[in-house]
Amino acid sequence: MSGWVVISGFVLALCGLPVSVGAAVTTFVAEDYALTGPEQLDSGWQTVRLINHGRDVHQVQFLALPSGKTLADVERAMASRSPSLPSWLRRHGGVNAVRPDAEASVDVQLEPGDYVLLCGIPDVAGRPHAMRGMVRALRGVGAAALGEPVSRPDATLRLNDFAFALSGPLQAGPRTVHLVNDGRQAHEVVMIRLAEGASAQEFIARYRPGGLPNSAGREVGGLTGLDPGREGYLHLELEPGRYGLLCFLADPVTGAPHFSRGMWMDIDVRPVMIPAEGP
């Protein structure tokens, strides 16, 4: 959900989310307006959980720093660019669109090096939470060998310029979706549990920053920005019903959000079908 600002221990399970048994889960906590968690992570595939103790919707976006750049450089750039991210940052995904008193998790792939973590969702004044203190540094440590992801996906969602392509239908229950950015721009996904009869377009039309209620639906997670060629895994707990997929990231030239160019999608999640017993 970073596009909303035109920058747009071992456990067995996470509150029903389909995290693989034996997966190491790293937890970050979001508040209004602070982001707490570890200062370093091993490189490779990591399962990251975000718990939201705030009153606003929050996210954690992983941004790789190039050599010679620091957290202070990012903060200065945001303050001077009103407040888009500098182009030299590289988006590695993260947990998106977590509502108050909720949590969500994703798998992200990290290389060794320095990162900035931030929440780019805007407050009621349109100022990103990162500019109110929700920004911090993190280091990826260890060998460069990245290993294999721990999650087994139920479907693949491909992100293009400017559309979503889902490999097949999703059924209710704990599900994992593999996201791949096939586009030439960075993309994200925000997943909305739509109100009865509503659509993703209606959610967009009724959206207001600052965590204000939207009668067309509510956020149920997502994956923050991925650069072209990158991938990640989104863990979901789905109820039967209609959902919307949205990309709020902005075109770096025009500033137009990707959803305005058609990057939204409505999907139906069906109940799990139990095979009928034989005679």
C-alpha positions as CSV (number, residue, x, y, z in Angstrom):
1,M,0.0,0.0,0.0
2,S,3.0,2.2,-0.3
3,G,1.3,3.5,-3.5
4,W,-1.2,5.3,-1.3
5,V,1.3,8.1,-1.0
6,V,2.4,8.0,-4.6
7,I,5.8,6.6,-3.5
8,S,3.8,5.2,-3.3
9,G,11.3,-17.6,16.9
10,F,10.0,-20.9,15.4
11,V,6.3,-21.3,15.3
12,L,3.8,-23.7,13.7
13,A,1.2,-21.2,12.6
14,L,0.3,-17.5,12.8
15,C,-3.4,-17.1,13.8
16,G,-4.5,-19.5,11.1
17,L,-2.3,-18.0,8.3
18,P,-0.8,-20.6,6.0
19,V,2.8,-20.3,7.1
20,S,4.8,-23.5,6.6
21,V,5.4,-25.7,9.6
22,G,8.9,-25.0,10.9
23,A,9.2,-21.6,9.2
24,A,11.1,-19.0,11.1
25,V,8.8,-15.9,11.5
26,T,10.1,-12.4,12.2
27,T,7.6,-10.1,13.8
28,F,7.4,-6.3,13.4
29,V,4.9,-4.2,15.4
30,A,3.2,-1.0,14.0
31,E,1.9,1.8,16.1
32,D,0.8,5.4,15.5
33,Y,3.6,6.3,14.6
34,A,6.4,3.8,15.2
35,L,7.7,0.6,13.7
36,T,9.5,-1.8,16.0
37,G,11.3,-5.1,15.3
38,P,14.8,-6.6,14.8
39,E,17.7,-4.6,13.5
40,Q,19.0,-7.4,11.3
41,L,17.8,-10.4,9.4
42,D,19.5,-13.3,7.7
43,S,19.6,-12.9,3.9
44,G,17.5,-15.3,1.9
45,W,13.8,-16.0,2.1
46,Q,12.2,-14.6,5.3
47,T,8.6,-14.9,6.6
48,V,7.7,-11.5,8.0
49,R,4.6,-10.8,10.2
50,L,3.3,-7.3,10.9
51,I,1.0,-6.8,13.9
52,N,-0.9,-3.5,14.0
53,H,-1.4,-1.9,17.4
54,G,-2.3,1.5,16.0
55,R,-5.6,3.1,15.0
56,D,-4.7,3.5,11.4
57,V,-3.9,1.0,8.6
58,H,-0.2,0.3,8.4
59,Q,2.4,-1.5,6.3
60,V,6.1,-2.4,6.3
61,Q,8.0,-1.9,3.0
62,F,11.5,-3.3,2.6
63,L,13.7,-1.0,0.6
64,A,17.3,-1.9,-0.3
65,L,19.9,0.9,0.0
66,P,22.6,1.2,-2.6
67,S,26.2,1.5,-1.5
68,G,27.0,4.9,0.0
69,K,23.4,5.7,0.9
70,T,21.9,5.8,4.4
71,L,18.6,6.2,6.2
72,A,19.3,9.9,6.6
73,D,19.6,10.2,2.8
74,V,16.1,8.6,2.4
75,E,14.6,10.9,5.0
76,R,16.1,14.0,3.3
77,A,14.9,12.8,-0.1
78,M,11.4,12.2,1.1
79,A,11.2,15.6,2.8
80,S,12.3,17.3,-0.5
81,R,10.3,15.3,-3.0
82,S,6.8,15.8,-1.6
83,P,7.2,12.9,-0.6
84,S,7.9,10.3,-3.2
85,L,10.7,7.8,-2.8
86,P,14.1,8.3,-4.5
87,S,14.6,6.2,-7.6
88,W,17.8,4.6,-6.2
89,L,15.9,2.6,-3.7
90,R,15.0,-1.0,-4.6
91,R,11.6,-2.5,-3.5
92,H,11.8,-6.0,-2.0
93,G,8.1,-6.2,-0.9
94,G,6.8,-6.4,2.6
95,V,3.5,-6.7,4.5
96,N,0.8,-4.4,3.2
97,A,-2.6,-3.0,4.4
98,V,-2.9,-4.3,7.9
99,R,-5.9,-2.9,9.8
100,P,-5.9,-1.9,13.5
101,D,-5.9,-4.9,15.9
102,A,-5.0,-7.2,13.0
103,E,-1.9,-8.9,11.6
104,A,-0.7,-10.3,8.3
105,S,2.4,-12.1,6.9
106,V,4.4,-12.5,3.7
107,D,7.6,-14.1,2.5
108,V,10.3,-11.7,1.1
109,Q,13.7,-12.4,-0.4
110,L,16.6,-10.4,1.0
111,E,20.2,-10.0,-0.2
112,P,23.0,-9.1,2.2
113,G,23.2,-5.3,2.7
114,D,21.4,-2.3,4.2
115,Y,17.7,-1.7,4.1
116,V,15.2,0.9,5.1
117,L,11.8,-0.2,6.4
118,L,8.9,2.2,6.4
119,C,5.2,2.8,6.3
120,G,4.2,4.8,3.3
121,I,0.5,5.0,4.0
122,P,-0.8,8.6,4.3
123,D,-2.5,10.2,7.3
124,V,-5.6,12.4,7.0
125,A,-3.4,15.3,5.8
126,G,-1.8,13.1,3.1
127,R,1.5,12.9,4.8
128,P,3.1,9.4,4.8
129,H,3.5,7.7,8.2
130,A,7.3,7.4,7.5
131,M,7.5,11.2,7.9
132,R,5.9,10.8,11.3
133,G,8.4,8.3,12.6
134,M,7.5,5.0,10.9
135,V,10.9,4.5,9.4
136,R,13.9,2.5,10.5
137,A,17.1,0.8,9.3
138,L,17.7,-2.9,9.0
139,R,20.7,-5.0,7.8
140,G,20.6,-8.2,5.8
141,V,23.4,-10.5,7.0
142,G,24.9,-13.8,6.1
143,A,26.1,-15.5,2.9
144,A,24.7,-14.4,-0.5
145,A,23.1,-17.9,-1.1
146,L,19.4,-17.1,-1.0
147,G,17.9,-20.6,-0.8
148,E,14.4,-21.7,-1.7
149,P,11.1,-20.2,-0.4
150,V,9.4,-22.2,2.4
151,S,5.9,-21.6,1.1
152,R,3.9,-23.7,-1.3
153,P,1.5,-21.5,-3.3
154,D,-2.1,-22.2,-4.0
155,A,-2.0,-19.8,-7.0
156,T,0.2,-17.3,-8.8
157,L,-0.6,-13.6,-9.2
158,R,1.4,-12.0,-12.0
159,L,1.8,-8.2,-11.9
160,N,2.0,-6.4,-15.3
161,D,1.9,-2.9,-16.7
162,F,-1.0,-2.4,-15.8
163,A,-3.1,-5.5,-14.9
164,F,-3.3,-8.5,-12.6
165,A,-3.3,-12.1,-13.9
166,L,-4.4,-14.8,-11.4
167,S,-3.5,-18.3,-12.4
168,G,-6.7,-19.9,-11.0
169,P,-9.6,-19.4,-8.6
170,L,-9.0,-19.2,-4.8
171,Q,-11.1,-21.1,-2.3
172,A,-11.8,-20.0,1.2
173,G,-9.4,-20.9,4.0
174,P,-5.7,-20.4,4.6
175,R,-4.1,-19.7,1.2
176,T,-0.7,-18.6,-0.1
177,V,-0.4,-16.6,-3.3
178,H,2.9,-16.4,-5.2
179,L,3.4,-12.8,-6.6
180,V,5.7,-12.2,-9.6
181,N,6.3,-8.7,-11.1
182,D,6.5,-9.2,-14.9
183,G,6.2,-5.4,-15.5
184,R,8.7,-2.7,-16.2
185,Q,7.6,-0.7,-13.2
186,A,7.3,-1.5,-9.5
187,H,3.9,-2.9,-8.4
188,E,2.1,-3.9,-5.3
189,V,-1.1,-5.6,-4.3
190,V,-3.7,-4.4,-1.7
191,M,-6.4,-7.0,-1.0
192,I,-9.9,-5.7,-0.1
193,R,-12.8,-7.7,1.3
194,L,-15.6,-6.0,-0.6
195,A,-18.9,-5.2,0.9
196,E,-21.9,-7.0,-0.7
197,G,-22.5,-5.7,-4.1
198,A,-19.4,-3.4,-4.1
199,S,-16.4,-3.5,-6.5
200,A,-12.8,-2.5,-6.4
201,Q,-13.6,0.6,-8.4
202,E,-16.2,1.6,-5.8
203,F,-13.5,1.1,-3.1
204,I,-11.2,3.4,-5.0
205,A,-13.9,6.1,-5.5
206,R,-14.8,6.1,-1.8
207,Y,-11.2,5.9,-0.4
208,R,-10.0,8.7,1.9
209,P,-6.6,8.7,3.6
210,G,-6.1,8.4,7.3
211,G,-7.8,5.1,8.1
212,L,-11.3,6.4,7.6
213,P,-14.0,3.7,7.1
214,N,-14.8,2.8,3.5
215,S,-18.3,1.5,3.0
216,A,-17.2,-0.4,-0.1
217,G,-14.8,-2.8,1.8
218,R,-12.0,-3.3,4.2
219,E,-8.3,-4.1,3.8
220,V,-7.3,-7.7,4.5
221,G,-3.5,-7.6,3.7
222,G,-1.3,-7.5,0.7
223,L,2.3,-7.2,-0.5
224,T,4.1,-3.9,-0.7
225,G,6.1,-2.8,-3.7
226,L,8.1,-5.2,-5.8
227,D,10.6,-4.0,-8.4
228,P,10.5,-5.6,-11.9
229,G,11.6,-9.2,-11.8
230,R,11.1,-9.7,-8.1
231,E,8.7,-12.0,-6.4
232,G,7.1,-12.7,-3.0
233,Y,4.5,-14.8,-1.2
234,L,1.3,-13.5,0.4
235,H,-0.4,-15.4,3.2
236,L,-4.1,-15.0,3.5
237,E,-7.0,-16.3,5.5
238,L,-9.9,-16.0,3.1
239,E,-13.7,-16.1,3.8
240,P,-16.1,-16.8,1.0
241,G,-17.1,-13.7,-0.9
242,R,-15.9,-11.0,-3.3
243,Y,-12.5,-9.4,-3.1
244,G,-10.7,-6.6,-4.8
245,L,-7.0,-6.4,-5.9
246,L,-5.5,-2.9,-6.3
247,C,-2.2,-1.4,-7.1
248,F,-1.8,2.2,-5.6
249,L,1.8,2.7,-6.8
250,A,2.2,5.7,-9.1
251,D,3.8,6.0,-12.5
252,P,7.2,7.7,-12.0
253,V,6.6,10.1,-14.9
254,T,3.0,11.0,-14.8
255,G,2.3,10.4,-11.1
256,A,-1.0,8.6,-12.0
257,P,-1.8,5.7,-9.7
258,H,-1.7,2.3,-11.4
259,F,-5.3,1.6,-10.6
260,S,-6.2,4.5,-12.8
261,R,-4.6,2.7,-15.7
262,G,-6.6,-0.5,-15.1
263,M,-4.6,-2.2,-12.4
264,W,-7.5,-3.5,-10.3
265,M,-9.3,-6.7,-10.3
266,D,-12.4,-8.3,-8.7
267,I,-12.3,-11.9,-7.7
268,D,-14.8,-14.4,-6.1
269,V,-13.6,-16.7,-3.3
270,R,-15.7,-19.8,-3.2
271,P,-16.3,-22.1,-0.2
272,V,-14.2,-25.2,-0.1
273,M,-16.0,-28.0,-2.0
274,I,-16.1,-31.2,-0.1
275,P,-16.4,-34.2,-2.4
276,A,-19.7,-36.1,-2.0
277,E,-19.4,-39.6,-0.6
278,G,-20.1,-42.5,-2.8
279,P,-23.3,-44.6,-2.6
